[in-house]
Amino acid sequence: METLFIPISLLAGGLLAVQAGANAQLAKATGSPFAATTLQLSVGTAILLAAALLTGTISALSALPGVVWWHAVGGTASAVYVVSTILLFPRLGAVVSVGLFI
């Protein structure tokens, strides 16, 4: 199982540039980086919801009322990251932007 971590990491890293390019085109089509981010995160949410339903883990959401509020910062960070990639990748390029993000 651990031998899969490296290829999965490489795939995920490679998808960063694909995601940024697709998001930039979506922002151009919608005329707004915020509209593009909303659509992109909504599609991701729908896919994750379907995955939770298919795997039978949707009941884990019942733990949300007991979660500390700052645990949701990841969602905010995702939104900031996506808007940042939409704004920065076309101006700085993928390599520079990812390098600065890291």
N, C-alpha and C positions, 0 to 999 in steps of 0.2 A: 504494500500500500504506500509506504513512504517513497518508493521510487517514482510514484506518479506525481509527487509534489513538484519536482523540477519541470516536467513538461507542462503541468497545469500553470505554474508560475510564468513560464515563457509564453504560453498562450494568452494568459491574462494581460501580461505586459504588452504583447503585440496588439492586443485589442484596444489598448489605450489610444493609439494613433487612429485606429479605425473609428472608435467612438468619437474622438475629437473631430475628425473629418465629417462624420455623419451629423454630429450635432451642429457644426458650423454651417453645413448645408441646410439643415432644418431651420436654423436661425435666419439664414438668408431667405428661405421660402416663407417663413412666418413674419419676418421683419422685426423679430424681437428675440433676444437671447433668453428672456424670461419665459416667453411663450414656448420656445423650443425646449427649455429645461423642464417646464411643467409637463409638456407632452412626453418627453423622454423619461422622466421619472414616473409618470403615470403608466406608461407601457411596462417599465420595469416592475412596478408595483403589481400590475395585473399578472405578469409572468410569475412573480414570486408567490402571489396568492394562489395561482393555479398549481404551482409546485407544492405548496403547503397542503392544499386540498388533496392532490394526488398521492402525497406521501403520508397523509393522515396526521400531519403535525399541526394542523390549523388550531387545534385545541390549546396549543402552547400560548396563543394570544390571550387566553384567559388570565395569564400572569401579569398582563400589562398594568392593571390598576395598582399593583404593589411595587412597580418599578420606580426607582428614584428618577426624578425629572431629567437630570443631566445625562442619563443613559441614552436619551433621545438625541443627544448632540450629533451622533453619527449621521442622522438624517439631514440635519442642518448642514453639516460638513459636506455631505454629498451634493446638496443643492449649490453650495458655494463653489465646490470643485467643478461641477458641470458648467456653471455660468463662467467660471474662470477659464476653462478650456475653450469655450466658445469664443470668448473675447481675446484670449492670448495666442492660441495656436495659429490663427491666420496672420497675426502680427509678428510673433517671435519664432514660429516654427515649432514642430513637435519636439525635437530633441532639446532645444533650449527650454521650452516650457516645462517638459517633464523633469529635466535636470533641476530647474528652479523649484518645482514642486517638491522634489525629494530633499 
